[in-house]
Amino acid sequence: MNSLQRAAGSLQGVVARIAAVMRRIVGVPDYDAYVQHLRLHHPETKPATRNEFLRQCWDDKYTRPGNRCC
């Protein structure tokens, strides 16, 4: 692997981390992080489907009082 390929790979990693932070800031749920967390910390638990996960996140966001800033 030459230095240009390493730099491109490093840049892609930085961009992916920035995108993940931005999604958290604006409140977009991260399904992949959810699945990875379950596999690492709760291997006996079957993850929800992407649609189930998103539905639960939106329900939590809009139906739980005190769960948001405004």
N, C-alpha and C positions, 0 to 999 in steps of 0.2 A: 504494500500500500504506500503510495507516494504522499508527500506532504500536502498536496492539494486535496487528495481524497480524505485525508485525516482532518483537514480544516473544514471541508464540506460536511463531514460527519459530525464534527464538533458544533458547527453552526446549526445543523438540523436539530441537534440535542438542545441547544440554547433556545431556538425558536419554539420547539415543542414545550419546553418548560415555561417560557413566557406565555404561550397560548393557554397552558393549563392554569397559570396564575390569573390571567385575564378572565377566563371562564369562571373561576371561583369568585372573582371580584364582582362580576355582574350577575352571579347566581345561577349559572348554567350547571346542572348536575353532571358529574363525570362518571359515567357508567363503567368505563374500563377500570378506573381506580377502585370503584365499588367492588367489582368482580375480583380484582387482584387482592383487595383487603380480605374478602371472604375466603379466598383460597389460602392465604397465608395464615389468617387468624381464626377462621371458623370453617375448616375443611369439611366438616360434617353438614354444613348448611348449603342447600341448593340455592344458587342465586336466582333472583327474579329475572324475568325476561327484560330486555331493554325497555319495552313499552310499559311493563308493570312498574319498573324502577322509576321511569319518568313520571308516570301517573302519580305514584306515591310521593315523589319529590314535590310536584305541583300541588297536590292535596295538602301536604305538610306546610307548604309555603303560604297557602291562602286560607287554610281553615284553622290554624293554630294561633290563637291570639298571643301577642307578645313575642312571636317568633321572627319579627322583622322590625326594622327601625322606624317605619312610618305607616 
